[in-house]
Amino acid sequence: TASIRDGEFRYAGFSNGLSNVTGSLVFNGPRATIQSLTGETGGGKVTATGFAAFTEATAAFRLDAMATGVRVRYPEGVSSVSDVQLTLAGTSDRSEASGTVVIHRLAVNPKADLASIIATASGPQPALALSGLMANMNLDIQVQTAPDVTFETEVAQGLQADASLRLRGTAANPALLGRVNVSQGELSFFGNKYTISQGTVSFYNTTRIEPVLNIDLSTK
Protein backbone atom coordinates (compact mmCIF):
# COMPACT_ATOMS: atom_id res chain seq x y z
CA THR A 1 0.00 0.00 0.00
CA ALA A 2 0.95 3.64 -0.40
CA SER A 3 -0.45 6.85 1.04
CA ILE A 4 -0.25 10.25 -0.62
CA ARG A 5 -0.34 13.51 1.36
CA ASP A 6 -0.17 17.02 -0.15
CA GLY A 7 0.87 15.63 -3.52
CA GLU A 8 1.08 17.52 -6.83
CA PHE A 9 0.70 16.06 -10.32
CA ARG A 10 1.04 17.71 -13.72
CA TYR A 11 0.77 16.44 -17.30
CA ALA A 12 3.12 18.18 -19.71
CA GLY A 13 1.28 20.45 -22.13
CA PHE A 14 -1.96 20.61 -20.09
CA SER A 15 -2.85 23.84 -18.29
CA ASN A 16 -4.42 22.28 -15.18
CA GLY A 17 -2.58 20.18 -12.65
CA LEU A 18 -3.62 18.53 -9.38
CA SER A 19 -2.61 19.95 -6.00
CA ASN A 20 -3.26 19.10 -2.34
CA VAL A 21 -3.67 15.48 -3.39
CA THR A 22 -4.53 12.93 -0.69
CA GLY A 23 -5.05 9.29 -1.50
CA SER A 24 -4.51 5.61 -0.87
CA LEU A 25 -3.19 3.04 -3.37
CA VAL A 26 -2.97 -0.76 -3.14
CA PHE A 27 -0.43 -2.80 -5.13
CA ASN A 28 -0.98 -6.46 -5.97
CA GLY A 29 1.52 -7.98 -8.41
CA PRO A 30 1.36 -5.98 -11.67
CA ARG A 31 -1.82 -4.14 -10.63
CA ALA A 32 -2.16 -0.81 -8.80
CA THR A 33 -5.59 0.23 -7.49
CA ILE A 34 -6.64 3.69 -6.34
CA GLN A 35 -8.83 3.12 -3.31
CA SER A 36 -9.39 6.85 -2.82
CA LEU A 37 -7.97 10.04 -4.25
CA THR A 38 -8.97 13.66 -3.66
CA GLY A 39 -7.35 16.88 -4.80
CA GLU A 40 -7.83 20.37 -6.19
CA THR A 41 -7.52 21.80 -9.68
CA GLY A 42 -8.56 25.12 -11.17
CA GLY A 43 -10.14 26.19 -7.88
CA GLY A 44 -12.41 23.10 -7.80
CA LYS A 45 -12.47 19.73 -6.06
CA VAL A 46 -11.61 16.39 -7.68
CA THR A 47 -12.23 12.80 -6.56
CA ALA A 48 -11.04 9.71 -8.43
CA THR A 49 -10.87 5.92 -8.33
CA GLY A 50 -9.37 3.43 -10.75
CA PHE A 51 -6.60 0.96 -11.49
CA ALA A 52 -3.64 0.29 -13.74
CA ALA A 53 -2.22 -3.12 -14.68
CA PHE A 54 1.22 -3.46 -16.23
CA THR A 55 2.81 -6.09 -18.47
CA GLU A 56 6.13 -6.12 -20.28
CA ALA A 57 4.68 -4.59 -23.46
CA THR A 58 1.76 -2.42 -22.42
CA ALA A 59 -0.40 -1.06 -19.62
CA ALA A 60 -4.17 -1.30 -19.15
CA PHE A 61 -6.00 1.24 -17.02
CA ARG A 62 -9.30 2.80 -15.99
CA LEU A 63 -9.73 6.07 -14.13
CA ASP A 64 -13.11 7.46 -13.03
CA ALA A 65 -12.94 11.10 -11.96
CA MET A 66 -15.48 13.67 -10.79
CA ALA A 67 -14.74 17.38 -10.51
CA THR A 68 -16.88 20.33 -9.39
CA GLY A 69 -16.32 24.03 -10.01
CA VAL A 70 -13.14 23.57 -12.05
CA ARG A 71 -11.77 26.47 -14.07
CA VAL A 72 -9.97 25.63 -17.33
CA ARG A 73 -8.21 28.22 -19.48
CA TYR A 74 -8.26 26.69 -22.97
CA PRO A 75 -8.00 27.62 -25.75
CA GLU A 76 -6.16 30.94 -25.45
CA GLY A 77 -8.53 33.72 -24.37
CA VAL A 78 -11.27 31.35 -23.15
CA SER A 79 -11.97 30.50 -19.52
CA SER A 80 -14.71 28.13 -18.34
CA VAL A 81 -15.98 26.88 -14.98
CA SER A 82 -17.54 23.43 -15.18
CA ASP A 83 -18.56 20.25 -13.40
CA VAL A 84 -17.01 17.15 -14.95
CA GLN A 85 -17.59 13.40 -14.85
CA LEU A 86 -14.87 11.69 -16.85
CA THR A 87 -13.69 8.13 -17.49
CA LEU A 88 -10.31 7.34 -19.02
CA ALA A 89 -10.03 3.69 -20.03
CA GLY A 90 -7.97 1.51 -22.35
CA THR A 91 -4.32 0.68 -22.84
CA SER A 92 -1.17 2.67 -23.47
CA ASP A 93 -1.64 1.85 -27.19
CA ARG A 94 -5.33 2.82 -27.48
CA SER A 95 -7.67 4.52 -25.02
CA GLU A 96 -10.82 6.64 -24.75
CA ALA A 97 -11.94 9.61 -22.69
CA SER A 98 -15.72 9.68 -22.16
CA GLY A 99 -18.12 11.46 -19.87
CA THR A 100 -20.03 14.70 -19.36
CA VAL A 101 -19.04 18.34 -18.93
CA VAL A 102 -21.60 20.85 -17.60
CA ILE A 103 -20.54 24.48 -18.15
CA HIS A 104 -21.64 27.00 -15.51
CA ARG A 105 -19.61 30.01 -16.66
CA LEU A 106 -17.86 30.88 -19.91
CA ALA A 107 -15.65 33.93 -20.37
CA VAL A 108 -14.10 34.93 -23.69
CA ASN A 109 -11.59 37.76 -23.87
CA PRO A 110 -10.45 38.08 -27.47
CA LYS A 111 -8.39 41.01 -28.73
CA ALA A 112 -10.67 41.56 -31.73
CA ASP A 113 -14.35 41.66 -32.59
CA LEU A 114 -16.58 38.82 -33.80
CA ALA A 115 -15.55 39.28 -37.44
CA SER A 116 -11.96 38.37 -36.59
CA ILE A 117 -13.08 35.39 -34.50
CA ILE A 118 -15.13 33.98 -37.38
CA ALA A 119 -12.24 34.48 -39.81
CA THR A 120 -9.90 32.59 -37.47
CA ALA A 121 -12.40 29.76 -36.90
CA SER A 122 -12.91 29.35 -40.66
CA GLY A 123 -9.21 28.80 -41.31
CA PRO A 124 -7.40 25.45 -41.20
CA GLN A 125 -7.00 23.95 -37.74
CA PRO A 126 -3.68 22.09 -37.43
CA ALA A 127 -3.62 18.85 -35.44
CA LEU A 128 -1.92 19.05 -32.06
CA ALA A 129 1.48 17.45 -31.75
CA LEU A 130 0.82 15.04 -28.87
CA SER A 131 2.89 12.10 -27.73
CA GLY A 132 2.55 9.24 -25.27
CA LEU A 133 -0.87 8.32 -23.90
CA MET A 134 -2.65 11.40 -25.32
CA ALA A 135 -1.51 10.67 -28.89
CA ASN A 136 -3.75 7.56 -29.09
CA MET A 137 -6.73 8.77 -27.06
CA ASN A 138 -10.23 8.88 -28.62
CA LEU A 139 -12.86 11.32 -27.34
CA ASP A 140 -16.57 10.85 -26.61
CA ILE A 141 -17.54 13.66 -24.23
CA GLN A 142 -20.95 15.32 -23.89
CA VAL A 143 -20.68 19.10 -23.37
CA GLN A 144 -23.73 21.04 -22.21
CA THR A 145 -24.62 24.25 -20.42
CA ALA A 146 -26.18 24.49 -16.99
CA PRO A 147 -29.65 26.16 -16.75
CA ASP A 148 -28.05 29.15 -14.98
CA VAL A 149 -25.01 29.45 -17.27
CA THR A 150 -23.45 32.92 -17.58
CA PHE A 151 -21.40 34.34 -20.46
CA GLU A 152 -18.78 37.05 -20.17
CA THR A 153 -17.21 38.39 -23.34
CA GLU A 154 -16.03 41.66 -24.83
CA VAL A 155 -17.87 41.01 -28.12
CA ALA A 156 -21.27 40.08 -26.64
CA GLN A 157 -23.38 41.57 -23.85
CA GLY A 158 -26.48 40.16 -22.17
CA LEU A 159 -26.00 36.88 -24.01
CA GLN A 160 -28.47 34.09 -23.29
CA ALA A 161 -27.78 30.71 -24.88
CA ASP A 162 -27.83 26.97 -24.30
CA ALA A 163 -25.60 24.31 -25.81
CA SER A 164 -25.71 20.57 -26.37
CA LEU A 165 -22.49 19.39 -27.98
CA ARG A 166 -20.45 16.21 -28.29
CA LEU A 167 -16.66 16.20 -28.46
CA ARG A 168 -15.46 13.38 -30.71
CA GLY A 169 -12.37 12.54 -32.72
CA THR A 170 -9.02 12.24 -30.96
CA ALA A 171 -7.12 14.36 -28.47
CA ALA A 172 -4.74 15.34 -31.28
CA ASN A 173 -7.52 16.09 -33.79
CA PRO A 174 -10.83 16.78 -31.99
CA ALA A 175 -14.22 17.30 -33.67
CA LEU A 176 -17.35 18.92 -32.26
CA LEU A 177 -20.95 17.95 -33.09
CA GLY A 178 -24.20 19.57 -31.96
CA ARG A 179 -25.69 23.03 -31.63
CA VAL A 180 -25.63 26.22 -29.58
CA ASN A 181 -28.97 28.07 -29.47
CA VAL A 182 -28.82 31.82 -28.84
CA SER A 183 -32.02 33.50 -27.62
CA GLN A 184 -30.89 37.07 -27.02
CA GLY A 185 -27.93 39.41 -26.58
CA GLU A 186 -25.88 42.09 -28.30
CA LEU A 187 -22.83 41.54 -30.52
CA SER A 188 -19.95 43.70 -31.67
CA PHE A 189 -19.51 43.05 -35.39
CA PHE A 190 -17.23 45.07 -37.69
CA GLY A 191 -17.21 47.85 -35.09
CA ASN A 192 -21.01 48.14 -34.79
CA LYS A 193 -23.46 46.94 -32.11
CA TYR A 194 -26.09 44.43 -33.21
CA THR A 195 -29.07 43.03 -31.30
CA ILE A 196 -29.67 39.28 -31.59
CA SER A 197 -33.27 38.23 -32.12
CA GLN A 198 -32.40 34.53 -32.43
CA GLY A 199 -29.62 32.34 -33.74
CA THR A 200 -27.76 29.05 -33.79
CA VAL A 201 -24.15 27.95 -33.99
CA SER A 202 -24.10 24.43 -35.43
CA PHE A 203 -21.30 21.89 -35.72
CA TYR A 204 -21.71 19.20 -38.40
CA ASN A 205 -18.16 18.34 -39.45
CA THR A 206 -17.09 14.96 -38.05
CA THR A 207 -13.38 15.55 -38.69
CA ARG A 208 -12.74 19.02 -37.24
CA ILE A 209 -14.23 21.84 -35.16
CA GLU A 210 -16.09 23.94 -37.73
CA PRO A 211 -18.84 26.34 -36.53
CA VAL A 212 -21.72 27.21 -38.90
CA LEU A 213 -23.49 30.43 -37.87
CA ASN A 214 -27.13 31.32 -38.54
CA ILE A 215 -27.98 34.42 -36.51
CA ASP A 216 -30.65 37.11 -36.99
CA LEU A 217 -29.25 40.56 -36.16
CA SER A 218 -30.59 44.13 -36.22
CA THR A 219 -28.87 47.47 -35.78
CA LYS A 220 -29.33 51.21 -36.13
Secondary structure, DSSP 8 states (H G I E B T S, - for coil): -EEEEEEEE--TT-S--EEEEEEEEEEETTEEEEEEEEEEETTEEEEEEEEEEE-SS-EEEEEEEEEEEEEEE-STTEEEEEEEEEEEEEESSSEEEEEEEEEEEEEE--SS-HHHHHHHHHS--------GGGGGEEEEEEEEEEEEEEEEESSEEEEEEEEEEEEEEBSSSEEEEEEEEEEEEEEEETTEEEEEEEEEEEE--SSS--EEEEEEEE--
